[in-house]
Amino acid sequence: MSRLSIFVFIALFSAISCKDIAVYESNYDVKREVWNIDSVAHFFVNVTDTISPYNIFVSIRNTTSYPNSNLFLFIHTTSPVGATLCDTLECILADKRGDWLGKGFGSLRDNRIPYKRYIRFPEQGVYSINIQHGMRTNNLQGIASVGVRVEKAK
C-alpha cells in the first residue's frame, strides 16, 4: 500500500469511528452581543433514557471585549412533572493574568463549562432549562451566545 492509501484509510476509519455523544445541543444568540438581565435563554431537552448517566455543559461564546474574567449564571431546571432546581454557576472565562480561556481566534472565544456530571434524569419527558446572567450590570457587554449541551457520560 502506498503512503497515500494508508493516510486515506486512517482518515476514513477515524471519521467513521468518531461518534458525537451529544444527545442535545442548542445555543441562544445574544442580540448585538449585549445580554440584558431580563433576557432568558430557554432550552427544552427531551429525555427518553432514564438509566444512562449524562453530563450537562453550558456553552459560552464571549468576545475579547468582555469586561470581566468570569460570568455568573442562574440556571433554572424544570422536570416534566414540574419539580424545579435553581443553581448558580460561575464560569471562568479568563485566567489570573487576563488571558482568555477557551477555543477561538480573533475576537471570539468558546468555552464549554461543566454544569452537571454523571447524572441520571429521574423521569422521561421534556426538561426545561432556563439560563439568565447573574452579573451586577443590566446590559452585559461581550456575550455572543449561551448554550446547553447534554451528552451521554462515558
Secondary structure, 3 states (H helix, E strand, C coil): CCHHHHHHHHHHHHHHHCCCCEEEEEEEECHHHEEECCCCEEEEEEECCCCCCEEEEEEEEEECCCCCCEEEEEEEEECCCCCEEEEEEEEECECCCCCECCECCCCEEEEEEEEEEEECCCCCEEEEEEEEECCCCCEEECEEEEEEEEEECC
